Amino acid sequence: MAIMITDECINCGACEPECPNNAIYEGGVEWAIEDGTTVKGNVTLLDGSVADASDRFAPIQEDYYYIVPDKCTECMGFHEEPQCAAVCPVDCCVPDPDFRETEEVLLGKKAKLHI
């Protein structure tokens, strides 16, 4: 499953540079699949919609850092554990119950993000 950041976030920013997929954004910042990845062209998002990798999307959260589920691989293929959770001083990086994915799916997502 993807990781999410809870409203207990203190906006320290420790998690953002640790993400190998550039899936973490500061609250209020727009996101795109291509940010920090090698993806170009059309991509199918988790909700089944198709978008261009360069399309900018509205922030998922306005008040604190957030993780884009379409880009989160729980650091599979990079690290033994999600790095955001490892560095978070208030333990607010937790599994997202809305996005449960198998290891196989997470590794497939990683392969698509980093061709």
N, CA, C and O atoms as CSV, one atom per row, in Angstrom:
chain,resi,resn,atom,element,x,y,z
A,1,MET,N,N,0.839,-1.182,0.000
A,1,MET,CA,C,0.000,0.000,0.000
A,1,MET,C,C,0.874,1.232,0.000
A,1,MET,O,O,2.046,1.172,0.372
A,2,ALA,N,N,0.322,2.318,-0.406
A,2,ALA,CA,C,1.053,3.578,-0.377
A,2,ALA,C,C,1.147,4.055,1.073
A,2,ALA,O,O,0.453,3.555,1.958
A,3,ILE,N,N,2.004,5.011,1.283
A,3,ILE,CA,C,2.149,5.642,2.588
A,3,ILE,C,C,1.405,6.978,2.520
A,3,ILE,O,O,1.335,7.609,1.466
A,4,MET,N,N,0.861,7.390,3.643
A,4,MET,CA,C,0.211,8.698,3.729
A,4,MET,C,C,0.793,9.464,4.912
A,4,MET,O,O,1.376,8.877,5.823
A,5,ILE,N,N,0.625,10.769,4.882
A,5,ILE,CA,C,1.067,11.626,5.977
A,5,ILE,C,C,-0.176,12.115,6.699
A,5,ILE,O,O,-1.088,12.662,6.077
A,6,THR,N,N,-0.214,11.921,7.999
A,6,THR,CA,C,-1.381,12.310,8.785
A,6,THR,C,C,-1.321,13.797,9.150
A,6,THR,O,O,-0.314,14.470,8.935
A,7,ASP,N,N,-2.419,14.277,9.702
A,7,ASP,CA,C,-2.492,15.685,10.090
A,7,ASP,C,C,-1.634,16.001,11.316
A,7,ASP,O,O,-1.620,17.140,11.783
A,8,GLU,N,N,-0.927,15.011,11.837
A,8,GLU,CA,C,0.026,15.247,12.924
A,8,GLU,C,C,1.343,15.807,12.401
A,8,GLU,O,O,2.234,16.134,13.185
A,9,CYS,N,N,1.473,15.919,11.075
A,9,CYS,CA,C,2.685,16.430,10.429
A,9,CYS,C,C,3.017,17.818,10.975
A,9,CYS,O,O,2.143,18.675,11.104
A,10,ILE,N,N,4.310,18.024,11.296
A,10,ILE,CA,C,4.763,19.320,11.812
A,10,ILE,C,C,5.451,20.153,10.726
A,10,ILE,O,O,6.065,21.178,11.022
A,11,ASN,N,N,5.344,19.707,9.462
A,11,ASN,CA,C,5.925,20.422,8.317
A,11,ASN,C,C,7.430,20.635,8.439
A,11,ASN,O,O,7.949,21.681,8.049
A,12,CYS,N,N,8.125,19.641,8.980
A,12,CYS,CA,C,9.582,19.777,9.114
A,12,CYS,C,C,10.297,19.563,7.786
A,12,CYS,O,O,11.410,20.053,7.595
A,13,GLY,N,N,9.659,18.824,6.855
A,13,GLY,CA,C,10.250,18.598,5.542
A,13,GLY,C,C,11.306,17.510,5.486
A,13,GLY,O,O,11.930,17.327,4.441
A,14,ALA,N,N,11.527,16.781,6.570
A,14,ALA,CA,C,12.554,15.726,6.583
A,14,ALA,C,C,12.260,14.626,5.573
A,14,ALA,O,O,13.190,14.025,5.034
A,15,CYS,N,N,11.012,14.357,5.312
A,15,CYS,CA,C,10.616,13.255,4.438
A,15,CYS,C,C,10.845,13.532,2.955
A,15,CYS,O,O,11.227,12.633,2.206
A,16,GLU,N,N,10.617,14.752,2.538
A,16,GLU,CA,C,10.620,15.082,1.105
A,16,GLU,C,C,11.896,14.672,0.369
A,16,GLU,O,O,11.801,14.013,-0.666
A,17,PRO,N,N,13.086,15.035,0.858
A,17,PRO,CA,C,14.286,14.662,0.105
A,17,PRO,C,C,14.616,13.169,0.166
A,17,PRO,O,O,15.442,12.692,-0.612
A,18,GLU,N,N,13.994,12.438,1.063
A,18,GLU,CA,C,14.272,11.006,1.202
A,18,GLU,C,C,13.527,10.149,0.188
A,18,GLU,O,O,13.893,8.992,-0.021
A,19,CYS,N,N,12.499,10.687,-0.439
A,19,CYS,CA,C,11.646,9.903,-1.336
A,19,CYS,C,C,12.316,9.683,-2.687
A,19,CYS,O,O,12.597,10.647,-3.399
A,20,PRO,N,N,12.576,8.419,-3.053
A,20,PRO,CA,C,13.229,8.146,-4.335
A,20,PRO,C,C,12.328,8.363,-5.548
A,20,PRO,O,O,12.803,8.368,-6.683
A,21,ASN,N,N,11.027,8.540,-5.310
A,21,ASN,CA,C,10.067,8.733,-6.399
A,21,ASN,C,C,9.563,10.162,-6.509
A,21,ASN,O,O,8.727,10.461,-7.361
A,22,ASN,N,N,10.062,11.044,-5.659
A,22,ASN,CA,C,9.573,12.413,-5.602
A,22,ASN,C,C,8.055,12.416,-5.454
A,22,ASN,O,O,7.357,13.168,-6.134
A,23,ALA,N,N,7.556,11.572,-4.563
A,23,ALA,CA,C,6.114,11.459,-4.335
A,23,ALA,C,C,5.627,12.355,-3.207
A,23,ALA,O,O,4.423,12.443,-2.967
A,24,ILE,N,N,6.530,13.014,-2.520
A,24,ILE,CA,C,6.168,13.839,-1.364
A,24,ILE,C,C,6.265,15.310,-1.749
A,24,ILE,O,O,7.261,15.769,-2.309
A,25,TYR,N,N,5.197,16.029,-1.431
A,25,TYR,CA,C,5.114,17.448,-1.761
A,25,TYR,C,C,4.725,18.250,-0.526
A,25,TYR,O,O,4.022,17.762,0.360
A,26,GLU,N,N,5.193,19.478,-0.490
A,26,GLU,CA,C,4.791,20.397,0.566
A,26,GLU,C,C,3.323,20.746,0.373
A,26,GLU,O,O,2.856,20.854,-0.760
A,27,GLY,N,N,2.602,20.920,1.453
A,27,GLY,CA,C,1.195,21.286,1.378
A,27,GLY,C,C,0.983,22.492,0.479
A,27,GLY,O,O,1.731,23.467,0.559
A,28,GLY,N,N,-0.029,22.432,-0.373
A,28,GLY,CA,C,-0.364,23.532,-1.258
A,28,GLY,C,C,0.364,23.533,-2.589
A,28,GLY,O,O,0.080,24.378,-3.437
A,29,VAL,N,N,1.301,22.604,-2.798
A,29,VAL,CA,C,2.086,22.558,-4.029
A,29,VAL,C,C,1.452,21.566,-5.008
A,29,VAL,O,O,1.113,20.443,-4.634
A,30,GLU,N,N,1.296,21.994,-6.267
A,30,GLU,CA,C,0.785,21.101,-7.309
A,30,GLU,C,C,1.795,19.993,-7.573
A,30,GLU,O,O,2.983,20.146,-7.293
A,31,TRP,N,N,1.311,18.868,-8.117
A,31,TRP,CA,C,2.186,17.736,-8.405
A,31,TRP,C,C,1.977,17.243,-9.827
A,31,TRP,O,O,0.949,17.511,-10.450
A,32,ALA,N,N,2.978,16.511,-10.335
A,32,ALA,CA,C,2.902,15.869,-11.649
A,32,ALA,C,C,3.649,14.540,-11.574
A,32,ALA,O,O,4.613,14.404,-10.820
A,33,ILE,N,N,3.207,13.574,-12.350
A,33,ILE,CA,C,3.878,12.275,-12.391
A,33,ILE,C,C,5.335,12.443,-12.821
A,33,ILE,O,O,6.207,11.761,-12.283
A,34,GLU,N,N,5.620,13.323,-13.766
A,34,GLU,CA,C,6.979,13.464,-14.282
A,34,GLU,C,C,7.964,14.069,-13.280
A,34,GLU,O,O,9.173,13.931,-13.466
A,35,ASP,N,N,7.496,14.722,-12.243
A,35,ASP,CA,C,8.393,15.329,-11.259
A,35,ASP,C,C,9.309,14.267,-10.655
A,35,ASP,O,O,8.843,13.357,-9.969
A,36,GLY,N,N,10.608,14.383,-10.911
A,36,GLY,CA,C,11.579,13.478,-10.324
A,36,GLY,C,C,11.571,12.063,-10.866
A,36,GLY,O,O,12.179,11.171,-10.275
A,37,THR,N,N,10.890,11.845,-11.984
A,37,THR,CA,C,10.850,10.520,-12.599
A,37,THR,C,C,11.277,10.635,-14.060
A,37,THR,O,O,11.570,11.727,-14.548
A,38,THR,N,N,11.309,9.502,-14.748
A,38,THR,CA,C,11.652,9.518,-16.173
A,38,THR,C,C,10.418,9.318,-17.048
A,38,THR,O,O,10.543,9.108,-18.255
A,39,VAL,N,N,9.241,9.380,-16.458
A,39,VAL,CA,C,8.001,9.119,-17.178
A,39,VAL,C,C,7.678,10.262,-18.135
A,39,VAL,O,O,7.763,11.437,-17.780
A,40,LYS,N,N,7.307,9.891,-19.348
A,40,LYS,CA,C,6.863,10.845,-20.375
A,40,LYS,C,C,5.605,10.286,-21.027
A,40,LYS,O,O,5.396,9.073,-21.023
A,41,GLY,N,N,4.776,11.141,-21.579
A,41,GLY,CA,C,3.590,10.698,-22.295
A,41,GLY,C,C,2.443,10.331,-21.371
A,41,GLY,O,O,2.409,10.744,-20.212
A,42,ASN,N,N,1.499,9.549,-21.894
A,42,ASN,CA,C,0.298,9.190,-21.155
A,42,ASN,C,C,0.566,8.131,-20.098
A,42,ASN,O,O,1.340,7.196,-20.307
A,43,VAL,N,N,-0.092,8.303,-18.963
A,43,VAL,CA,C,-0.010,7.340,-17.868
A,43,VAL,C,C,-1.418,7.078,-17.351
A,43,VAL,O,O,-2.278,7.957,-17.391
A,44,THR,N,N,-1.641,5.874,-16.872
A,44,THR,CA,C,-2.917,5.546,-16.246
A,44,THR,C,C,-2.752,5.689,-14.739
A,44,THR,O,O,-1.884,5.059,-14.135
A,45,LEU,N,N,-3.589,6.519,-14.145
A,45,LEU,CA,C,-3.525,6.771,-12.712
A,45,LEU,C,C,-4.288,5.693,-11.950
A,45,LEU,O,O,-5.034,4.912,-12.542
A,46,LEU,N,N,-4.098,5.658,-10.645
A,46,LEU,CA,C,-4.738,4.641,-9.815
A,46,LEU,C,C,-6.256,4.652,-9.926
A,46,LEU,O,O,-6.895,3.615,-9.747
A,47,ASP,N,N,-6.840,5.806,-10.218
A,47,ASP,CA,C,-8.302,5.877,-10.342
A,47,ASP,C,C,-8.793,5.435,-11.724
A,47,ASP,O,O,-9.992,5.469,-12.002
A,48,GLY,N,N,-7.858,5.019,-12.589
A,48,GLY,CA,C,-8.215,4.550,-13.921
A,48,GLY,C,C,-8.200,5.619,-14.992
A,48,GLY,O,O,-8.299,5.303,-16.177
A,49,SER,N,N,-8.079,6.862,-14.608
A,49,SER,CA,C,-8.034,7.938,-15.597
A,49,SER,C,C,-6.659,7.977,-16.268
A,49,SER,O,O,-5.672,7.486,-15.721
A,50,VAL,N,N,-6.615,8.564,-17.451
A,50,VAL,CA,C,-5.372,8.695,-18.200
A,50,VAL,C,C,-4.991,10.168,-18.228
A,50,VAL,O,O,-5.829,11.035,-18.476
A,51,ALA,N,N,-3.726,10.435,-17.974
A,51,ALA,CA,C,-3.234,11.812,-17.966
A,51,ALA,C,C,-1.852,11.833,-18.587
A,51,ALA,O,O,-1.179,10.804,-18.654
A,52,ASP,N,N,-1.433,12.988,-19.037
A,52,ASP,CA,C,-0.064,13.147,-19.505
A,52,ASP,C,C,0.823,13.288,-18.269
A,52,ASP,O,O,0.423,13.907,-17.283
A,53,ALA,N,N,2.006,12.723,-18.322
A,53,ALA,CA,C,2.915,12.759,-17.173
A,53,ALA,C,C,3.242,14.189,-16.749
A,53,ALA,O,O,3.587,14.426,-15.591
A,54,SER,N,N,3.138,15.137,-17.668
A,54,SER,CA,C,3.451,16.530,-17.337
A,54,SER,C,C,2.254,17.312,-16.794
A,54,SER,O,O,2.411,18.452,-16.355
A,55,ASP,N,N,1.062,16.712,-16.819
A,55,ASP,CA,C,-0.119,17.405,-16.282
A,55,ASP,C,C,0.096,17.747,-14.812
A,55,ASP,O,O,0.584,16.924,-14.038
A,56,ARG,N,N,-0.269,18.957,-14.441
A,56,ARG,CA,C,-0.164,19.399,-13.051
A,56,ARG,C,C,-1.505,19.148,-12.378
A,56,ARG,O,O,-2.557,19.438,-12.947
A,57,PHE,N,N,-1.463,18.608,-11.164
A,57,PHE,CA,C,-2.670,18.306,-10.403
A,57,PHE,C,C,-2.721,19.155,-9.148
A,57,PHE,O,O,-1.692,19.561,-8.607
A,58,ALA,N,N,-3.937,19.415,-8.697
A,58,ALA,CA,C,-4.136,20.194,-7.480
A,58,ALA,C,C,-3.509,19.467,-6.295
A,58,ALA,O,O,-3.446,18.238,-6.276
A,59,PRO,N,N,-3.051,20.223,-5.319
A,59,PRO,CA,C,-2.474,19.605,-4.124
A,59,PRO,C,C,-3.482,18.663,-3.452
A,59,PRO,O,O,-4.679,18.950,-3.412
A,60,ILE,N,N,-2.996,17.566,-2.937
A,60,ILE,CA,C,-3.845,16.631,-2.203
A,60,ILE,C,C,-4.137,17.184,-0.810
A,60,ILE,O,O,-5.171,16.884,-0.212
A,61,GLN,N,N,-3.214,17.994,-0.307
A,61,GLN,CA,C,-3.341,18.578,1.026
A,61,GLN,C,C,-2.812,20.008,0.971
A,61,GLN,O,O,-1.805,20.282,0.318
A,62,GLU,N,N,-3.482,20.892,1.646
A,62,GLU,CA,C,-3.072,22.295,1.653
A,62,GLU,C,C,-2.204,22.672,2.857
A,62,GLU,O,O,-1.349,23.551,2.754
A,63,ASP,N,N,-2.422,22.013,3.987
A,63,ASP,CA,C,-1.831,22.477,5.242
A,63,ASP,C,C,-0.552,21.782,5.685
A,63,ASP,O,O,0.176,22.311,6.525
A,64,TYR,N,N,-0.266,20.607,5.136
A,64,TYR,CA,C,0.945,19.878,5.534
A,64,TYR,C,C,1.402,18.998,4.376
A,64,TYR,O,O,0.681,18.815,3.395
A,65,TYR,N,N,2.590,18.466,4.504
A,65,TYR,CA,C,3.157,17.627,3.446
A,65,TYR,C,C,2.213,16.476,3.120
A,65,TYR,O,O,1.461,16.008,3.975
A,66,TYR,N,N,2.268,16.030,1.870
A,66,TYR,CA,C,1.423,14.905,1.452
A,66,TYR,C,C,2.192,14.009,0.492
A,66,TYR,O,O,3.197,14.413,-0.092
A,67,ILE,N,N,1.696,12.780,0.342
A,67,ILE,CA,C,2.301,11.793,-0.548
A,67,ILE,C,C,1.303,11.470,-1.656
A,67,ILE,O,O,0.131,11.204,-1.387
A,68,VAL,N,N,1.771,11.493,-2.899
A,68,VAL,CA,C,0.943,11.158,-4.052
A,68,VAL,C,C,0.911,9.635,-4.179
A,68,VAL,O,O,1.941,9.033,-4.481
A,69,PRO,N,N,-0.241,8.993,-3.958
A,69,PRO,CA,C,-0.321,7.530,-4.032
A,69,PRO,C,C,0.111,6.970,-5.389
A,69,PRO,O,O,0.665,5.873,-5.454
A,70,ASP,N,N,-0.137,7.708,-6.465
A,70,ASP,CA,C,0.243,7.251,-7.802
A,70,ASP,C,C,1.756,7.131,-7.958
A,70,ASP,O,O,2.225,6.450,-8.870
A,71,LYS,N,N,2.521,7.773,-7.094
A,71,LYS,CA,C,3.976,7.749,-7.193
A,71,LYS,C,C,4.648,6.990,-6.051
A,71,LYS,O,O,5.840,6.693,-6.131
A,72,CYS,N,N,3.915,6.675,-5.005
A,72,CYS,CA,C,4.502,6.015,-3.835
A,72,CYS,C,C,4.650,4.516,-4.070
A,72,CYS,O,O,3.698,3.832,-4.444
A,73,THR,N,N,5.866,4.022,-3.844
A,73,THR,CA,C,6.143,2.592,-3.964
A,73,THR,C,C,6.598,2.006,-2.630
A,73,THR,O,O,7.119,0.891,-2.587
A,74,GLU,N,N,6.405,2.747,-1.549
A,74,GLU,CA,C,6.889,2.357,-0.220
A,74,GLU,C,C,8.396,2.104,-0.243
A,74,GLU,O,O,8.917,1.357,0.584
A,75,CYS,N,N,9.078,2.718,-1.174
A,75,CYS,CA,C,10.522,2.597,-1.372
A,75,CYS,C,C,10.949,1.200,-1.824
A,75,CYS,O,O,12.133,0.868,-1.769
A,76,MET,N,N,9.986,0.374,-2.274
A,76,MET,CA,C,10.307,-0.970,-2.781
A,76,MET,C,C,11.301,-0.841,-3.934
A,76,MET,O,O,11.139,-0.001,-4.819
A,77,GLY,N,N,12.323,-1.679,-3.910
A,77,GLY,CA,C,13.333,-1.658,-4.948
A,77,GLY,C,C,14.437,-0.641,-4.691
A,77,GLY,O,O,15.429,-0.599,-5.419
A,78,PHE,N,N,14.267,0.178,-3.660
A,78,PHE,CA,C,15.268,1.171,-3.291
A,78,PHE,C,C,15.819,0.913,-1.888
A,78,PHE,O,O,17.031,0.901,-1.673
A,79,HIS,N,N,14.904,0.708,-0.943
A,79,HIS,CA,C,15.265,0.582,0.473
A,79,HIS,C,C,14.459,-0.540,1.124
A,79,HIS,O,O,13.479,-1.021,0.555
A,80,GLU,N,N,14.873,-0.946,2.297
A,80,GLU,CA,C,14.192,-2.016,3.035
A,80,GLU,C,C,12.882,-1.553,3.667
A,80,GLU,O,O,12.003,-2.367,3.951
A,81,GLU,N,N,12.755,-0.242,3.886
A,81,GLU,CA,C,11.557,0.315,4.506
A,81,GLU,C,C,11.282,1.694,3.919
A,81,GLU,O,O,12.183,2.324,3.365
A,82,PRO,N,N,10.037,2.170,4.038
A,82,PRO,CA,C,9.730,3.517,3.551
A,82,PRO,C,C,10.593,4.558,4.279
A,82,PRO,O,O,10.564,4.666,5.505
A,83,GLN,N,N,11.340,5.300,3.507
A,83,GLN,CA,C,12.267,6.258,4.097
A,83,GLN,C,C,11.572,7.437,4.766
A,83,GLN,O,O,12.094,7.997,5.730
A,84,CYS,N,N,10.409,7.816,4.269
A,84,CYS,CA,C,9.683,8.915,4.912
A,84,CYS,C,C,9.348,8.552,6.358
A,84,CYS,O,O,9.510,9.367,7.266
A,85,ALA,N,N,8.878,7.318,6.558
A,85,ALA,CA,C,8.534,6.861,7.905
A,85,ALA,C,C,9.784,6.750,8.776
A,85,ALA,O,O,9.737,7.029,9.974
A,86,ALA,N,N,10.897,6.342,8.172
A,86,ALA,CA,C,12.133,6.170,8.928
A,86,ALA,C,C,12.675,7.492,9.480
A,86,ALA,O,O,13.269,7.516,10.558
A,87,VAL,N,N,12.473,8.587,8.748
A,87,VAL,CA,C,13.024,9.874,9.183
A,87,VAL,C,C,12.017,10.781,9.875
A,87,VAL,O,O,12.406,11.808,10.431
A,88,CYS,N,N,10.751,10.438,9.858
A,88,CYS,CA,C,9.724,11.312,10.430
A,88,CYS,C,C,9.858,11.393,11.954
A,88,CYS,O,O,9.788,10.374,12.640
A,89,PRO,N,N,10.051,12.601,12.477
A,89,PRO,CA,C,10.231,12.738,13.929
A,89,PRO,C,C,8.946,12.569,14.739
A,89,PRO,O,O,9.008,12.401,15.957
A,90,VAL,N,N,7.789,12.610,14.088
A,90,VAL,CA,C,6.532,12.481,14.829
A,90,VAL,C,C,5.714,11.268,14.386
A,90,VAL,O,O,4.542,11.143,14.740
A,91,ASP,N,N,6.330,10.380,13.617
A,91,ASP,CA,C,5.684,9.135,13.180
A,91,ASP,C,C,4.334,9.355,12.506
A,91,ASP,O,O,3.366,8.653,12.800
A,92,CYS,N,N,4.272,10.336,11.595
A,92,CYS,CA,C,3.011,10.598,10.908
A,92,CYS,C,C,2.975,10.029,9.488
A,92,CYS,O,O,2.002,10.249,8.765
A,93,CYS,N,N,4.007,9.311,9.081
A,93,CYS,CA,C,4.024,8.628,7.782
A,93,CYS,C,C,3.600,7.184,8.033
A,93,CYS,O,O,4.364,6.377,8.563
A,94,VAL,N,N,2.368,6.880,7.642
A,94,VAL,CA,C,1.766,5.586,7.973
A,94,VAL,C,C,1.163,4.955,6.721
A,94,VAL,O,O,0.919,5.653,5.737
A,95,PRO,N,N,0.917,3.638,6.746
A,95,PRO,CA,C,0.263,2.995,5.598
A,95,PRO,C,C,-1.098,3.625,5.301
A,95,PRO,O,O,-1.875,3.914,6.211
A,96,ASP,N,N,-1.368,3.830,4.027
A,96,ASP,CA,C,-2.633,4.418,3.585
A,96,ASP,C,C,-3.637,3.292,3.340
A,96,ASP,O,O,-3.468,2.525,2.392
A,97,PRO,N,N,-4.665,3.176,4.157
A,97,PRO,CA,C,-5.625,2.077,4.006
A,97,PRO,C,C,-6.426,2.141,2.706
A,97,PRO,O,O,-7.038,1.148,2.313
A,98,ASP,N,N,-6.431,3.285,2.040
A,98,ASP,CA,C,-7.173,3.421,0.784
A,98,ASP,C,C,-6.394,2.910,-0.420
A,98,ASP,O,O,-6.960,2.753,-1.502
A,99,PHE,N,N,-5.102,2.648,-0.243
A,99,PHE,CA,C,-4.273,2.205,-1.361
A,99,PHE,C,C,-3.432,1.011,-0.946
A,99,PHE,O,O,-2.238,1.142,-0.677
A,100,ARG,N,N,-4.058,-0.147,-0.895
A,100,ARG,CA,C,-3.366,-1.396,-0.550
A,100,ARG,C,C,-2.851,-2.031,-1.841
A,100,ARG,O,O,-3.626,-2.358,-2.740
A,101,GLU,N,N,-1.529,-2.199,-1.916
A,101,GLU,CA,C,-0.912,-2.754,-3.113
A,101,GLU,C,C,0.067,-3.855,-2.715
A,101,GLU,O,O,0.700,-3.787,-1.662
A,102,THR,N,N,0.181,-4.853,-3.557
A,102,THR,CA,C,1.117,-5.943,-3.299
A,102,THR,C,C,2.531,-5.485,-3.630
A,102,THR,O,O,2.733,-4.454,-4.271
A,103,GLU,N,N,3.503,-6.270,-3.180
A,103,GLU,CA,C,4.902,-5.984,-3.493
A,103,GLU,C,C,5.106,-5.982,-5.007
A,103,GLU,O,O,5.849,-5.156,-5.538
A,104,GLU,N,N,4.453,-6.899,-5.689
A,104,GLU,CA,C,4.564,-6.990,-7.140
A,104,GLU,C,C,4.054,-5.710,-7.819
A,104,GLU,O,O,4.684,-5.203,-8.747
A,105,VAL,N,N,2.931,-5.203,-7.359
A,105,VAL,CA,C,2.369,-3.973,-7.920
A,105,VAL,C,C,3.287,-2.784,-7.627
A,105,VAL,O,O,3.517,-1.947,-8.499
A,106,LEU,N,N,3.806,-2.710,-6.409
A,106,LEU,CA,C,4.701,-1.610,-6.042
A,106,LEU,C,C,5.975,-1.630,-6.876
A,106,LEU,O,O,6.439,-0.579,-7.317
A,107,LEU,N,N,6.541,-2.798,-7.097
A,107,LEU,CA,C,7.744,-2.904,-7.933
A,107,LEU,C,C,7.442,-2.568,-9.386
A,107,LEU,O,O,8.282,-1.991,-10.078
A,108,GLY,N,N,6.243,-2.928,-9.858
A,108,GLY,CA,C,5.826,-2.555,-11.207
A,108,GLY,C,C,5.697,-1.049,-11.352
A,108,GLY,O,O,6.089,-0.476,-12.368
A,109,LYS,N,N,5.146,-0.417,-10.333
A,109,LYS,CA,C,5.021,1.045,-10.340
A,109,LYS,C,C,6.408,1.682,-10.357
A,109,LYS,O,O,6.638,2.647,-11.085
A,110,LYS,N,N,7.330,1.148,-9.560
A,110,LYS,CA,C,8.701,1.661,-9.543
A,110,LYS,C,C,9.329,1.558,-10.928
A,110,LYS,O,O,9.987,2.494,-11.384
A,111,ALA,N,N,9.130,0.424,-11.598
A,111,ALA,CA,C,9.702,0.221,-12.929
A,111,ALA,C,C,9.154,1.240,-13.927
A,111,ALA,O,O,9.890,1.711,-14.795
A,112,LYS,N,N,7.890,1.578,-13.815
A,112,LYS,CA,C,7.296,2.570,-14.727
A,112,LYS,C,C,7.792,3.986,-14.437
A,112,LYS,O,O,7.931,4.796,-15.354
A,113,LEU,N,N,8.059,4.283,-13.169
A,113,LEU,CA,C,8.498,5.619,-12.799
A,113,LEU,C,C,9.971,5.870,-13.135
A,113,LEU,O,O,10.383,7.012,-13.337
A,114,HIS,N,N,10.752,4.798,-13.193
A,114,HIS,CA,C,12.194,4.945,-13.387
A,114,HIS,C,C,12.664,4.026,-14.516
A,114,HIS,O,O,13.323,3.013,-14.281
A,115,ILE,N,N,12.313,4.401,-15.731
A,115,ILE,CA,C,12.658,3.583,-16.913
A,115,ILE,C,C,14.153,3.683,-17.189
A,115,ILE,O,O,14.648,3.073,-18.137
